[in-house]
Amino acid sequence: MEQKEFIHRQHAHCESGVTSNLLKHEGLNISEPMAFGIGAGLFFGHVPFLKVGGIPATTYRIWPGAIFKRVAKRLDVQIHSERFNDQAKAMKALDDVLATGKPVGVLSSVFYLTYLPEAYRFHFNAHNLVVYGKNGNDYLVSDPVMETPTRIAPADLEKARFAKGLPEPKGFMYYVTGIPSEPAMRTAIQKGIKQMCFFMLSPPFPWFGNNGIFLLAKKLQSYPAKLEPRKAGLYLGNIVRMQEEIGTGGGGFRYLYAAFLQEAGLLLKRDDLLGFSEELTRIGDNWRNFAYSAARILKVRSTDLVSYDELSELLRKCGNDEKALFTKMRKMKWE
C-alpha cells in the first residue's frame, strides 16, 4: 500500500499546530484556531511557589497534551498515546509506528532541538512537533513553528524526548488511529467554549484563570519593594518571555482564540461569536501593550516612562476585560 505524503504546514503554536497537521494528514480538515478552541487551549496561571530555574511559573496556555486529547475526544477521533521509562523502548516504538507510514506527535525539550538557532534553544520541556519519517538514520521533523520541514539526529531527538526538568516529557508520543465520518463540530465547539469559560472564571485555586491575572498584578506591584532590582528584572523578564516567546504567548493566544471564535461564528452563523472575536482581539492588543511596557522597564531599567504600578494597572485592565467577556460567553444560549 502506497504511503500518503505528509504535508508540513507552519502554524502559530506548537500543540494546536501539530493537532491540525496530524488530523489533516488523516483527512479531517481542521484549522489551527479551530483545534485550539475545541481543545480549550486558552488559559492563565501564575504559581509563585512553583519555581522554574528559581523564577515563579507563569503560563498563558493549558497544560501540554490537553489540546490534542480534548480535540480527539470531542470529535470522536481515535488516538494512541504513550509515555516511556526506557529510552531505547521509546525510540523503537517511534520507529515501529513510522514504519507503517503514520506521522507521530512528540513532546520534547527545546534545548536539544539542534535544528533551532542556538539563541532559541533553552530548557522548555513542553514543545510539540511531528516526526513523519526517516532519511537514513536521521528523523524527518515537521515543527509547526518552523517555515520548512527539517531533520534531527537520533541521539539529539532522544535527548529532547527524555530531558530532565519540569515537566519531564518521558518520551511522550501520540498519533491518530481513526477518523469519524461525520465529526460533530457544533457540539465540539460548544463544549470547548464552555470548558474554557469554566477554567478562566471558576478554577478551584486562586493561582489559575482570571484570578491568576489579578494575583500576578498584585505581585508585580510589590516587586520594587520586595525584590532587589536584578531579581525583579528576572521575574519580569520571565513574564514577558512566557507571553511573547513561548509558543504564541499571552497576546498571541488571545488572537488565536479570537480567530477560533470568528471561524466558529461563521460556521454556526452566530453573530455573538463574531462580536466576541472582535472584543478578544482588542484585549489581545492590551496584552501586547503590557508586554511592550514591561520590556521598556527591562531595556532602560531606570526610567520614568512606566512604573511597576502602571504595569500592574495594565495587567488588571486585561483581567477585568477578559472577566467581562468570558462572563458573557458563559451565558450564551445553545440550541
C-alpha positions as CSV (number, residue, x, y, z in Angstrom):
1,M,0.0,0.0,0.0
2,E,1.4,3.4,-1.0
3,Q,2.1,5.7,2.0
4,K,0.4,9.1,2.0
5,E,2.9,12.0,1.8
6,F,2.9,14.2,4.9
7,I,2.4,17.9,4.2
8,H,4.2,20.3,6.5
9,R,2.2,23.5,7.4
10,Q,3.6,26.3,9.5
11,H,1.4,27.4,12.4
12,A,1.5,29.9,15.3
13,H,1.7,27.5,18.2
14,C,3.2,24.0,18.6
15,E,0.5,21.8,20.0
16,S,-2.5,23.3,18.2
17,G,-0.4,23.3,15.0
18,V,0.6,19.6,15.5
19,T,-3.0,18.7,16.1
20,S,-4.2,20.4,12.9
21,N,-1.4,18.8,10.9
22,L,-1.9,15.3,12.2
23,L,-5.7,15.5,11.6
24,K,-5.4,17.0,8.1
25,H,-3.0,14.2,7.2
26,E,-5.7,11.7,8.2
27,G,-8.4,13.5,6.1
28,L,-10.0,15.7,8.8
29,N,-9.6,19.3,7.6
30,I,-9.4,21.3,10.9
31,S,-7.6,24.6,11.2
32,E,-5.2,25.5,14.0
33,P,-7.6,28.1,15.5
34,M,-10.4,25.5,15.5
35,A,-8.2,22.9,17.2
36,F,-7.1,25.5,19.8
37,G,-10.7,26.5,20.5
38,I,-12.2,23.0,20.6
39,G,-9.3,22.0,22.8
40,A,-10.0,24.9,25.2
41,G,-6.3,25.9,24.9
42,L,-6.7,29.4,26.3
43,F,-5.7,29.7,30.0
44,F,-3.7,31.6,32.5
45,G,-1.7,30.6,35.6
46,H,0.7,32.2,38.0
47,V,2.1,30.0,40.7
48,P,4.5,32.0,42.9
49,F,5.6,29.0,45.0
50,L,6.3,26.8,41.9
51,K,9.7,28.0,40.6
52,V,11.3,27.0,37.3
53,G,15.0,28.0,37.3
54,G,14.4,29.9,40.5
55,I,11.6,32.1,38.9
56,P,7.9,31.8,39.7
57,A,6.0,29.9,37.0
58,T,3.6,31.8,34.7
59,T,1.7,30.2,31.8
60,Y,-0.7,31.6,29.3
61,R,-2.0,28.2,27.9
62,I,-3.4,25.0,29.1
63,W,-1.1,22.2,30.2
64,P,0.8,20.2,27.5
65,G,-1.2,17.4,25.8
66,A,-4.6,18.7,26.8
67,I,-5.4,20.3,23.4
68,F,-4.8,17.2,21.3
69,K,-6.6,14.9,23.8
70,R,-9.7,17.2,24.1
71,V,-10.0,17.7,20.3
72,A,-9.7,13.9,19.8
73,K,-12.4,13.2,22.4
74,R,-14.8,15.9,21.2
75,L,-14.5,15.0,17.5
76,D,-14.5,11.2,18.2
77,V,-11.0,10.8,16.8
78,Q,-9.3,7.5,17.8
79,I,-5.8,8.1,19.1
80,H,-2.9,6.2,20.8
81,S,-0.6,7.9,23.2
82,E,2.2,6.6,25.4
83,R,4.9,7.5,27.8
84,F,8.1,5.6,28.5
85,N,10.6,5.0,31.3
86,D,13.1,3.3,28.9
87,Q,14.7,5.4,26.2
88,A,15.5,2.6,23.9
89,K,12.0,1.3,24.0
90,A,10.7,4.8,23.3
91,M,12.8,5.2,20.2
92,K,11.9,1.7,19.0
93,A,8.2,2.4,19.5
94,L,8.6,5.6,17.4
95,D,10.4,3.7,14.6
96,D,7.7,1.0,14.6
97,V,4.9,3.5,14.0
98,L,6.9,5.4,11.4
99,A,7.5,2.2,9.5
100,T,3.7,2.0,9.0
101,G,3.7,5.4,7.4
102,K,2.0,7.1,10.3
103,P,3.2,10.5,11.4
104,V,3.7,10.8,15.2
105,G,3.4,13.7,17.6
106,V,6.2,14.0,20.0
107,L,6.7,16.0,23.2
108,S,10.3,17.4,23.5
109,S,12.6,19.9,25.1
110,V,13.5,22.9,23.0
111,F,17.1,22.8,24.3
112,Y,18.1,19.7,22.4
113,L,16.4,20.5,19.1
114,T,19.6,21.1,17.1
115,Y,17.8,22.4,14.1
116,L,16.8,25.5,16.0
117,P,19.1,28.5,16.1
118,E,21.2,28.4,19.3
119,A,19.7,31.6,20.6
120,Y,16.2,30.0,20.6
121,R,17.3,26.8,22.5
122,F,16.5,26.9,26.2
123,H,15.2,24.5,28.8
124,F,11.5,24.3,27.9
125,N,10.2,20.7,28.0
126,A,6.7,21.2,26.6
127,H,7.3,21.6,22.9
128,N,5.3,19.6,20.4
129,L,6.5,18.5,16.9
130,V,5.7,15.9,14.3
131,V,8.1,13.1,13.3
132,Y,6.9,11.9,9.9
133,G,9.7,9.6,8.7
134,K,13.4,8.8,8.4
135,N,16.1,9.6,6.0
136,G,19.0,7.2,6.7
137,N,19.4,7.4,10.5
138,D,18.0,11.0,10.7
139,Y,14.4,11.6,11.7
140,L,12.3,13.9,9.5
141,V,10.6,16.6,11.5
142,S,7.7,18.9,10.9
143,D,7.9,21.5,13.6
144,P,4.8,23.7,13.2
145,V,6.6,26.9,14.3
146,M,9.3,26.4,11.5
147,E,8.8,27.6,8.0
148,T,10.0,24.4,6.4
149,P,10.4,20.7,7.5
150,T,13.8,19.7,8.9
151,R,15.6,16.7,10.3
152,I,17.4,15.7,13.6
153,A,19.9,13.1,14.6
154,P,18.6,10.1,16.7
155,A,20.8,11.0,19.7
156,D,19.5,14.6,19.8
157,L,15.9,13.6,19.4
158,E,16.3,11.0,22.2
159,K,17.8,13.7,24.5
160,A,14.9,16.0,23.6
161,R,12.3,13.4,24.4
162,F,13.9,12.5,27.8
163,A,15.1,15.9,29.1
164,K,15.0,16.3,32.8
165,G,13.1,19.1,34.5
166,L,9.5,20.3,34.9
167,P,7.7,18.8,33.1
168,E,9.5,15.6,32.1
169,P,8.5,14.5,28.6
170,K,9.3,10.9,29.3
171,G,9.3,10.0,25.6
172,F,5.6,11.0,25.2
173,M,4.3,10.3,21.7
174,Y,0.8,10.2,20.2
175,Y,-0.8,9.6,16.8
176,V,-4.2,9.2,15.1
177,T,-5.6,5.7,14.6
178,G,-9.1,6.5,13.3
179,I,-11.2,9.4,12.0
180,P,-15.0,9.8,12.3
181,S,-17.1,10.0,9.1
182,E,-19.1,13.0,10.3
183,P,-17.4,14.8,13.2
184,A,-19.8,16.7,15.5
185,M,-18.3,20.2,15.1
186,R,-21.2,22.1,16.6
187,T,-21.1,20.1,19.8
188,A,-17.3,20.1,20.0
189,I,-17.2,23.9,19.6
190,Q,-19.8,24.3,22.4
191,K,-18.0,22.0,24.8
192,G,-14.7,23.8,24.1
193,I,-16.1,27.2,24.8
194,K,-17.9,26.1,28.0
195,Q,-14.8,24.4,29.3
196,M,-12.6,27.4,28.6
197,C,-15.0,29.7,30.4
198,F,-15.1,27.4,33.4
199,F,-11.3,27.3,33.7
200,M,-10.9,31.1,33.2
201,L,-13.7,32.1,35.6
202,S,-14.2,29.2,38.0
203,P,-10.9,27.4,38.7
204,P,-10.7,25.8,42.2
205,F,-7.4,27.6,43.1
206,P,-6.5,31.3,43.2
207,W,-3.4,30.9,41.0
208,F,-5.3,29.9,37.9
209,G,-7.7,31.5,35.4
210,N,-8.8,35.1,35.7
211,N,-7.9,35.2,39.4
212,G,-4.4,34.3,38.5
213,I,-4.1,37.5,36.4
214,F,-5.1,39.7,39.3
215,L,-2.7,37.7,41.6
216,L,0.1,38.4,39.2
217,A,-0.9,42.1,39.0
218,K,-0.7,42.3,42.8
219,K,2.7,40.5,42.9
220,L,4.0,42.7,40.1
221,Q,3.2,45.9,42.0
222,S,5.2,44.6,45.0
223,Y,8.4,43.8,43.1
224,P,10.3,47.1,43.6
225,A,9.7,46.9,47.4
226,K,10.2,43.2,48.0
227,L,12.9,42.3,45.4
228,E,16.3,43.7,44.7
229,P,16.4,45.2,41.2
230,R,18.2,42.3,39.4
231,K,15.7,39.7,40.7
232,A,12.8,42.0,39.9
233,G,14.1,42.2,36.4
234,L,14.5,38.5,36.1
235,Y,11.0,37.9,37.3
236,L,9.5,40.5,35.0
237,G,11.6,39.3,32.1
238,N,10.3,35.7,32.5
239,I,6.7,37.0,32.4
240,V,7.3,38.8,29.1
241,R,9.2,35.8,27.8
242,M,6.4,33.4,28.6
243,Q,4.0,35.8,27.0
244,E,5.9,36.7,23.8
245,E,8.4,33.9,23.1
246,I,7.0,30.6,24.4
247,G,4.6,29.4,21.7
248,T,2.5,32.4,20.8
249,G,2.3,33.8,24.3
250,G,-0.4,35.8,26.1
251,G,-1.4,38.2,23.4
252,G,-0.9,35.7,20.6
253,F,-3.0,33.1,22.3
254,R,-5.8,35.7,22.6
255,Y,-5.5,36.4,18.8
256,L,-5.6,32.7,18.1
257,Y,-8.7,32.1,20.2
258,A,-10.3,35.2,18.6
259,A,-9.7,33.5,15.2
260,F,-11.4,30.4,16.5
261,L,-14.4,32.5,17.6
262,Q,-14.6,34.1,14.2
263,E,-14.4,30.7,12.4
264,A,-17.0,29.2,14.7
265,G,-19.3,32.2,14.3
266,L,-19.2,31.9,10.5
267,L,-19.7,28.1,10.7
268,L,-22.6,28.2,13.1
269,K,-24.0,31.5,11.7
270,R,-23.8,33.3,15.1
271,D,-23.2,37.0,15.3
272,D,-22.5,36.9,19.0
273,L,-19.4,34.8,18.4
274,L,-18.2,37.2,15.8
275,G,-18.6,40.1,18.2
276,F,-16.7,38.2,20.9
277,S,-13.9,37.6,18.4
278,E,-13.6,41.3,17.8
279,E,-13.6,42.0,21.5
280,L,-10.9,39.5,22.3
281,T,-8.7,40.8,19.5
282,R,-8.8,44.2,21.3
283,I,-7.9,42.5,24.6
284,G,-5.0,40.8,22.8
285,D,-3.8,44.3,21.8
286,N,-3.9,45.3,25.5
287,W,-1.8,42.2,26.4
288,R,0.8,43.3,23.8
289,N,0.8,46.8,25.2
290,F,1.5,45.3,28.6
291,A,4.4,43.3,27.2
292,Y,5.8,46.3,25.4
293,S,5.7,48.5,28.6
294,A,7.3,45.7,30.6
295,A,10.1,45.5,28.0
296,R,10.7,49.2,28.4
297,I,11.4,48.7,32.1
298,L,13.8,45.9,31.3
299,K,15.6,47.8,28.5
300,V,16.1,51.1,30.3
301,R,15.9,49.9,33.9
302,S,15.9,53.5,35.3
303,T,13.2,55.5,33.6
304,D,10.0,57.4,34.4
305,L,8.4,56.2,31.2
306,V,6.5,53.4,33.0
307,S,6.4,52.2,36.6
308,Y,5.6,48.8,38.2
309,D,2.4,50.4,39.5
310,E,1.4,51.4,35.9
311,L,2.3,48.0,34.7
312,S,0.2,46.4,37.3
313,E,-2.8,48.5,36.2
314,L,-2.3,47.5,32.6
315,L,-2.5,43.9,33.7
316,R,-5.6,44.5,35.8
317,K,-7.3,46.0,32.8
318,C,-6.6,42.8,30.8
319,G,-8.0,40.8,33.6
320,N,-11.1,42.9,34.0
321,D,-11.8,43.0,30.3
322,E,-11.4,39.2,30.0
323,K,-13.6,38.6,33.0
324,A,-16.4,40.7,31.4
325,L,-16.0,38.9,28.1
326,F,-15.9,35.4,29.4
327,T,-18.8,36.0,31.7
328,K,-20.9,37.0,28.6
329,M,-19.6,33.9,26.7
330,R,-20.5,31.6,29.6
331,K,-24.1,32.9,29.5
332,M,-24.5,32.1,25.8
333,K,-27.6,30.2,24.8
334,W,-27.2,27.0,22.8
335,E,-29.9,25.2,20.9
